[in-house]
């Protein structure tokens, strides 16, 4: 996994050098922006099972959405 991360960072550095050659701080800004996104993703995944449960019990959902909710990978992980 570390090798993949390293390759992605090298690719990002290459793109930055090519498209923004004078911006020495852009890589740090981009990598720093990933921290809040990771936190939001964690919180959303944690809240998703409760939201799905509340929706399925309190709402009259279209069968398509019911199936979509039940087939969600996060839903399966939490309830298996």
Helices and strands as residue ranges (DSSP letters): H 2-19, H 26-58, H 63-71, H 73-79
